[in-house]
Amino acid sequence: MTGKLAFGKAKKATAAASNKLKKAKAKLKAGKSKTVVIKLSKAQRKRVKRALKRKQKVVAKLKIVVKSKGVKTVTSRPKLRVK
């Protein structure tokens, strides 16, 4: 899982290094679920807090890739609103 942060009324998450989220990996067996934690750097946390204090919209745009042996790779791009 990878992703970026978007602040304010930005329609696109910029490619700046300060907006990129750390990669997260998890292995699952069929039919199981797992919670994945999105980790933010200290600077990102500060930026999110400042944006929320200013009543701005903060969105984490994620890219989730599911790979399985013998099956086609599936990609999902959900958006999570930070409140």
N, CA, C and O atoms as a GROMACS GRO file, in nm:
protein
  332
    1MET      N    1   0.085  -0.117   0.000
    1MET     CA    2   0.000   0.000   0.000
    1MET      C    3   0.089   0.123   0.000
    1MET      O    4   0.184   0.133   0.078
    2THR      N    5   0.058   0.214  -0.087
    2THR     CA    6   0.127   0.342  -0.093
    2THR      C    7   0.022   0.451  -0.100
    2THR      O    8  -0.097   0.422  -0.112
    3GLY      N    9   0.064   0.576  -0.092
    3GLY     CA   10  -0.034   0.684  -0.103
    3GLY      C   11   0.026   0.821  -0.086
    3GLY      O   12   0.147   0.837  -0.065
    4LYS      N   13  -0.062   0.922  -0.095
    4LYS     CA   14  -0.022   1.062  -0.082
    4LYS      C   15  -0.127   1.136  -0.002
    4LYS      O   16  -0.241   1.090   0.011
    5LEU      N   17  -0.088   1.251   0.051
    5LEU     CA   18  -0.182   1.337   0.125
    5LEU      C   19  -0.220   1.455   0.037
    5LEU      O   20  -0.137   1.509  -0.036
    6ALA      N   21  -0.347   1.496   0.043
    6ALA     CA   22  -0.395   1.615  -0.027
    6ALA      C   23  -0.454   1.709   0.077
    6ALA      O   24  -0.529   1.666   0.164
    7PHE      N   25  -0.419   1.838   0.068
    7PHE     CA   26  -0.463   1.938   0.165
    7PHE      C   27  -0.551   2.042   0.099
    7PHE      O   28  -0.538   2.071  -0.020
    8GLY      N   29  -0.642   2.100   0.179
    8GLY     CA   30  -0.726   2.210   0.132
    8GLY      C   31  -0.820   2.168   0.022
    8GLY      O   32  -0.880   2.061   0.029
    9LYS      N   33  -0.832   2.250  -0.079
    9LYS     CA   34  -0.922   2.222  -0.190
    9LYS      C   35  -0.849   2.161  -0.308
    9LYS      O   36  -0.898   2.165  -0.421
   10ALA      N   37  -0.732   2.105  -0.282
   10ALA     CA   38  -0.652   2.045  -0.389
   10ALA      C   39  -0.724   1.926  -0.448
   10ALA      O   40  -0.766   1.836  -0.376
   11LYS      N   41  -0.738   1.926  -0.579
   11LYS     CA   42  -0.804   1.813  -0.646
   11LYS      C   43  -0.705   1.698  -0.662
   11LYS      O   44  -0.744   1.582  -0.667
   12LYS      N   45  -0.576   1.733  -0.670
   12LYS     CA   46  -0.473   1.630  -0.688
   12LYS      C   47  -0.376   1.635  -0.570
   12LYS      O   48  -0.344   1.742  -0.518
   13ALA      N   49  -0.329   1.516  -0.530
   13ALA     CA   50  -0.224   1.511  -0.429
   13ALA      C   51  -0.093   1.536  -0.502
   13ALA      O   52  -0.062   1.467  -0.599
   14THR      N   53  -0.018   1.632  -0.457
   14THR     CA   54   0.107   1.663  -0.525
   14THR      C   55   0.209   1.553  -0.501
   14THR      O   56   0.197   1.476  -0.406
   15ALA      N   57   0.308   1.546  -0.587
   15ALA     CA   58   0.409   1.441  -0.579
   15ALA      C   59   0.524   1.479  -0.487
   15ALA      O   60   0.626   1.410  -0.485
   16ALA      N   61   0.510   1.588  -0.411
   16ALA     CA   62   0.617   1.631  -0.321
   16ALA      C   63   0.648   1.522  -0.220
   16ALA      O   64   0.558   1.453  -0.172
   17ALA      N   65   0.774   1.507  -0.188
   17ALA     CA   66   0.817   1.403  -0.094
   17ALA      C   67   0.748   1.419   0.042
   17ALA      O   68   0.726   1.320   0.112
   18SER      N   69   0.714   1.543   0.079
   18SER     CA   70   0.652   1.567   0.209
   18SER      C   71   0.508   1.515   0.214
   18SER      O   72   0.452   1.501   0.322
   19ASN      N   73   0.448   1.486   0.098
   19ASN     CA   74   0.310   1.438   0.094
   19ASN      C   75   0.300   1.286   0.078
   19ASN      O   76   0.192   1.230   0.093
   20LYS      N   77   0.411   1.219   0.049
   20LYS     CA   78   0.408   1.075   0.026
   20LYS      C   79   0.399   0.999   0.158
   20LYS      O   80   0.464   1.035   0.256
   21LEU      N   81   0.318   0.894   0.159
   21LEU     CA   82   0.305   0.810   0.277
   21LEU      C   83   0.402   0.693   0.268
   21LEU      O   84   0.441   0.653   0.158
   22LYS      N   85   0.441   0.639   0.384
   22LYS     CA   86   0.531   0.525   0.386
   22LYS      C   87   0.459   0.401   0.334
   22LYS      O   88   0.339   0.386   0.354
   23LYS      N   89   0.535   0.312   0.268
   23LYS     CA   90   0.476   0.189   0.217
   23LYS      C   91   0.443   0.095   0.332
   23LYS      O   92   0.514   0.091   0.433
   24ALA      N   93   0.336   0.020   0.316
   24ALA     CA   94   0.297  -0.079   0.416
   24ALA      C   95   0.265  -0.210   0.343
   24ALA      O   96   0.201  -0.209   0.238
   25LYS      N   97   0.311  -0.322   0.400
   25LYS     CA   98   0.287  -0.452   0.339
   25LYS      C   99   0.222  -0.544   0.441
   25LYS      O  100   0.246  -0.533   0.561
   26ALA      N  101   0.139  -0.635   0.391
   26ALA     CA  102   0.075  -0.733   0.478
   26ALA      C  103   0.048  -0.859   0.397
   26ALA      O  104   0.012  -0.851   0.279
   27LYS      N  105   0.066  -0.976   0.460
   27LYS     CA  106   0.034  -1.102   0.395
   27LYS      C  107  -0.092  -1.157   0.458
   27LYS      O  108  -0.106  -1.160   0.581
   28LEU      N  109  -0.183  -1.202   0.374
   28LEU     CA  110  -0.312  -1.252   0.422
   28LEU      C  111  -0.344  -1.385   0.356
   28LEU      O  112  -0.302  -1.413   0.244
   29LYS      N  113  -0.419  -1.467   0.427
   29LYS     CA  114  -0.474  -1.589   0.368
   29LYS      C  115  -0.614  -1.556   0.319
   29LYS      O  116  -0.675  -1.459   0.364
   30ALA      N  117  -0.665  -1.636   0.227
   30ALA     CA  118  -0.796  -1.612   0.168
   30ALA      C  119  -0.904  -1.602   0.275
   30ALA      O  120  -0.909  -1.683   0.368
   31GLY      N  121  -0.990  -1.502   0.262
   31GLY     CA  122  -1.101  -1.484   0.354
   31GLY      C  123  -1.066  -1.415   0.485
   31GLY      O  124  -1.155  -1.396   0.568
   32LYS      N  125  -0.942  -1.376   0.505
   32LYS     CA  126  -0.899  -1.309   0.628
   32LYS      C  127  -0.888  -1.160   0.605
   32LYS      O  128  -0.880  -1.114   0.491
   33SER      N  129  -0.889  -1.082   0.714
   33SER     CA  130  -0.872  -0.937   0.704
   33SER      C  131  -0.761  -0.893   0.799
   33SER      O  132  -0.724  -0.966   0.891
   34LYS      N  133  -0.710  -0.774   0.776
   34LYS     CA  134  -0.601  -0.722   0.859
   34LYS      C  135  -0.608  -0.570   0.860
   34LYS      O  136  -0.641  -0.508   0.760
   35THR      N  137  -0.576  -0.512   0.974
   35THR     CA  138  -0.571  -0.367   0.986
   35THR      C  139  -0.431  -0.320   0.948
   35THR      O  140  -0.331  -0.372   0.998
   36VAL      N  141  -0.423  -0.221   0.861
   36VAL     CA  142  -0.295  -0.164   0.820
   36VAL      C  143  -0.290  -0.021   0.870
   36VAL      O  144  -0.383   0.057   0.846
   37VAL      N  145  -0.183   0.015   0.939
   37VAL     CA  146  -0.168   0.149   0.997
   37VAL      C  147  -0.091   0.238   0.900
   37VAL      O  148   0.016   0.201   0.851
   38ILE      N  149  -0.146   0.355   0.874
   38ILE     CA  150  -0.078   0.453   0.789
   38ILE      C  151   0.009   0.540   0.879
   38ILE      O  152  -0.043   0.611   0.965
   39LYS      N  153   0.139   0.534   0.860
   39LYS     CA  154   0.230   0.611   0.945
   39LYS      C  155   0.268   0.742   0.879
   39LYS      O  156   0.302   0.747   0.760
   40LEU      N  157   0.261   0.848   0.956
   40LEU     CA  158   0.298   0.982   0.908
   40LEU      C  159   0.426   1.026   0.977
   40LEU      O  160   0.450   0.992   1.093
   41SER      N  161   0.508   1.102   0.906
   41SER     CA  162   0.627   1.159   0.967
   41SER      C  163   0.585   1.271   1.060
   41SER      O  164   0.469   1.314   1.059
   42LYS      N  165   0.678   1.320   1.141
   42LYS     CA  166   0.649   1.428   1.236
   42LYS      C  167   0.602   1.553   1.161
   42LYS      O  168   0.508   1.620   1.204
   43ALA      N  169   0.667   1.584   1.049
   43ALA     CA  170   0.631   1.702   0.970
   43ALA      C  171   0.491   1.685   0.909
   43ALA      O  172   0.414   1.782   0.902
   44GLN      N  173   0.458   1.564   0.865
   44GLN     CA  174   0.325   1.540   0.807
   44GLN      C  175   0.216   1.554   0.913
   44GLN      O  176   0.111   1.611   0.887
   45ARG      N  177   0.242   1.501   1.034
   45ARG     CA  178   0.145   1.513   1.143
   45ARG      C  179   0.120   1.660   1.175
   45ARG      O  180   0.006   1.701   1.196
   46LYS      N  181   0.227   1.739   1.179
   46LYS     CA  182   0.217   1.881   1.208
   46LYS      C  183   0.134   1.952   1.100
   46LYS      O  184   0.051   2.038   1.129
   47ARG      N  185   0.159   1.914   0.975
   47ARG     CA  186   0.088   1.975   0.863
   47ARG      C  187  -0.061   1.939   0.864
   47ARG      O  188  -0.146   2.023   0.834
   48VAL      N  189  -0.091   1.814   0.898
   48VAL     CA  190  -0.231   1.769   0.906
   48VAL      C  191  -0.303   1.843   1.018
   48VAL      O  192  -0.415   1.891   0.999
   49LYS      N  193  -0.239   1.854   1.136
   49LYS     CA  194  -0.300   1.925   1.249
   49LYS      C  195  -0.329   2.070   1.213
   49LYS      O  196  -0.435   2.123   1.245
   50ARG      N  197  -0.233   2.135   1.147
   50ARG     CA  198  -0.249   2.276   1.109
   50ARG      C  199  -0.365   2.292   1.010
   50ARG      O  200  -0.445   2.384   1.022
   51ALA      N  201  -0.373   2.201   0.913
   51ALA     CA  202  -0.480   2.208   0.813
   51ALA      C  203  -0.617   2.186   0.878
   51ALA      O  204  -0.714   2.255   0.845
   52LEU      N  205  -0.626   2.090   0.970
   52LEU     CA  206  -0.753   2.062   1.036
   52LEU      C  207  -0.794   2.179   1.126
   52LEU      O  208  -0.913   2.210   1.137
   53LYS      N  209  -0.696   2.242   1.190
   53LYS     CA  210  -0.725   2.357   1.276
   53LYS      C  211  -0.780   2.473   1.192
   53LYS      O  212  -0.862   2.551   1.240
   54ARG      N  213  -0.734   2.483   1.067
   54ARG     CA  214  -0.780   2.589   0.976
   54ARG      C  215  -0.908   2.547   0.901
   54ARG      O  216  -0.949   2.614   0.806
   55LYS      N  217  -0.969   2.437   0.943
   55LYS     CA  218  -1.093   2.386   0.884
   55LYS      C  219  -1.076   2.346   0.738
   55LYS      O  220  -1.171   2.352   0.659
   56GLN      N  221  -0.954   2.304   0.701
   56GLN     CA  222  -0.929   2.257   0.565
   56GLN      C  223  -0.957   2.107   0.555
   56GLN      O  224  -0.960   2.036   0.655
   57LYS      N  225  -0.978   2.062   0.434
   57LYS     CA  226  -1.004   1.922   0.408
   57LYS      C  227  -0.870   1.850   0.392
   57LYS      O  228  -0.781   1.898   0.321
   58VAL      N  229  -0.855   1.735   0.457
   58VAL     CA  230  -0.733   1.654   0.445
   58VAL      C  231  -0.774   1.515   0.397
   58VAL      O  232  -0.856   1.448   0.461
   59VAL      N  233  -0.717   1.471   0.284
   59VAL     CA  234  -0.753   1.343   0.227
   59VAL      C  235  -0.626   1.261   0.203
   59VAL      O  236  -0.527   1.312   0.151
   60ALA      N  237  -0.631   1.133   0.242
   60ALA     CA  238  -0.523   1.039   0.212
   60ALA      C  239  -0.568   0.958   0.091
   60ALA      O  240  -0.666   0.884   0.098
   61LYS      N  241  -0.496   0.973  -0.018
   61LYS     CA  242  -0.528   0.899  -0.141
   61LYS      C  243  -0.436   0.778  -0.147
   61LYS      O  244  -0.314   0.792  -0.163
   62LEU      N  245  -0.494   0.660  -0.134
   62LEU     CA  246  -0.417   0.537  -0.124
   62LEU      C  247  -0.418   0.458  -0.253
   62LEU      O  248  -0.506   0.474  -0.337
   63LYS      N  249  -0.318   0.372  -0.267
   63LYS     CA  250  -0.311   0.276  -0.377
   63LYS      C  251  -0.284   0.140  -0.315
   63LYS      O  252  -0.178   0.116  -0.258
   64ILE      N  253  -0.382   0.051  -0.327
   64ILE     CA  254  -0.369  -0.083  -0.270
   64ILE      C  255  -0.358  -0.183  -0.384
   64ILE      O  256  -0.442  -0.186  -0.474
   65VAL      N  257  -0.252  -0.265  -0.381
   65VAL     CA  258  -0.229  -0.366  -0.484
   65VAL      C  259  -0.238  -0.502  -0.419
   65VAL      O  260  -0.170  -0.530  -0.320
   66VAL      N  261  -0.323  -0.589  -0.475
   66VAL     CA  262  -0.339  -0.724  -0.423
   66VAL      C  263  -0.282  -0.821  -0.526
   66VAL      O  264  -0.324  -0.823  -0.641
   67LYS      N  265  -0.184  -0.901  -0.481
   67LYS     CA  266  -0.121  -0.999  -0.569
   67LYS      C  267  -0.147  -1.138  -0.515
   67LYS      O  268  -0.147  -1.160  -0.394
   68SER      N  269  -0.168  -1.232  -0.605
   68SER     CA  270  -0.193  -1.369  -0.567
   68SER      C  271  -0.132  -1.460  -0.672
   68SER      O  272  -0.125  -1.423  -0.789
   69LYS      N  273  -0.089  -1.578  -0.632
   69LYS     CA  274  -0.029  -1.672  -0.726
   69LYS      C  275  -0.134  -1.720  -0.826
   69LYS      O  276  -0.242  -1.764  -0.786
   70GLY      N  277  -0.103  -1.711  -0.953
   70GLY     CA  278  -0.192  -1.761  -1.056
   70GLY      C  279  -0.316  -1.679  -1.082
   70GLY      O  280  -0.400  -1.719  -1.162
   71VAL      N  281  -0.330  -1.564  -1.015
   71VAL     CA  282  -0.447  -1.479  -1.033
   71VAL      C  283  -0.400  -1.339  -1.074
   71VAL      O  284  -0.292  -1.295  -1.036
   72LYS      N  285  -0.482  -1.271  -1.153
   72LYS     CA  286  -0.448  -1.137  -1.198
   72LYS      C  287  -0.433  -1.040  -1.080
   72LYS      O  288  -0.507  -1.050  -0.982
   73THR      N  289  -0.339  -0.947  -1.089
   73THR     CA  290  -0.318  -0.845  -0.987
   73THR      C  291  -0.433  -0.745  -0.988
   73THR      O  292  -0.475  -0.699  -1.094
   74VAL      N  293  -0.484  -0.712  -0.869
   74VAL     CA  294  -0.596  -0.619  -0.857
   74VAL      C  295  -0.548  -0.493  -0.785
   74VAL      O  296  -0.481  -0.502  -0.682
   75THR      N  297  -0.582  -0.376  -0.839
   75THR     CA  298  -0.544  -0.248  -0.780
   75THR      C  299  -0.669  -0.170  -0.741
   75THR      O  300  -0.766  -0.165  -0.816
   76SER      N  301  -0.664  -0.110  -0.622
   76SER     CA  302  -0.774  -0.028  -0.573
   76SER      C  303  -0.718   0.107  -0.530
   76SER      O  304  -0.608   0.113  -0.475
   77ARG      N  305  -0.792   0.215  -0.552
   77ARG     CA  306  -0.746   0.350  -0.516
   77ARG      C  307  -0.850   0.423  -0.430
   77ARG      O  308  -0.917   0.515  -0.477
   78PRO      N  309  -0.863   0.381  -0.304
   78PRO     CA  310  -0.960   0.448  -0.216
   78PRO      C  311  -0.908   0.583  -0.164
   78PRO      O  312  -0.787   0.606  -0.162
   79LYS      N  313  -0.999   0.671  -0.123
   79LYS     CA  314  -0.965   0.799  -0.062
   79LYS      C  315  -1.021   0.799   0.080
   79LYS      O  316  -1.138   0.766   0.101
   80LEU      N  317  -0.938   0.836   0.176
   80LEU     CA  318  -0.980   0.843   0.316
   80LEU      C  319  -0.976   0.987   0.363
   80LEU      O  320  -0.873   1.053   0.351
   81ARG      N  321  -1.087   1.036   0.417
   81ARG     CA  322  -1.091   1.172   0.469
   81ARG      C  323  -1.045   1.171   0.614
   81ARG      O  324  -1.093   1.091   0.694
   82VAL      N  325  -0.952   1.259   0.648
   82VAL     CA  326  -0.899   1.270   0.783
   82VAL      C  327  -0.982   1.374   0.856
   82VAL      O  328  -1.001   1.485   0.806
   83LYS      N  329  -1.034   1.338   0.975
   83LYS     CA  330  -1.115   1.432   1.052
   83LYS      C  331  -1.054   1.458   1.188
   83LYS      O  332  -1.109   1.534   1.267
   0.00000   0.00000   0.00000
